[in-house]
Amino acid sequence: MYEARTEKELPVLRRFIKKADLKAELPTAKYLDVILYTKEQETLENKAMGVEDEHEHMDYDFGIVSIKPQDVDFELPMDPITVLRNALGKEEGGSGVPLDKNKYMESVNFWDKNAILK
């Protein structure tokens, strides 16, 4: 399935298993991985995408952009398409972080054996 997180982002191919297709009951996650962006990063991305920042008048240092349930107590690698998307310019919905080939290959190796449930 091709997905864009917002109307202004480029859609990318996503691979996942639908929870509804599983016959077994899923266990409760043991951990939550909370992904934070600084207010500065959120402001830069919103400006680049031409999006009004509805939180610009709030006093905060970090905003939550994702909460990932998981069963291990360490940060899992981002999925490969997220690594690639983040390397895009902010105008396309990326964070502008340069692509790190080693991190990308770590991601590929992990997600080749695992899947996202949605």
Buried (B, 14 or more C-beta within 10 A) or exposed (E): EEEEBEEBBEEBEEEEEEEEEEEEEEEEEEBEBEEEBEBEBBBBBBBBBEEEBEEEEEEEEBBEBEEBEEEEEEEBBBBBBBBBBBBBEBEBBBBBEEEEEEBBEBBEEBBEEEEEEE
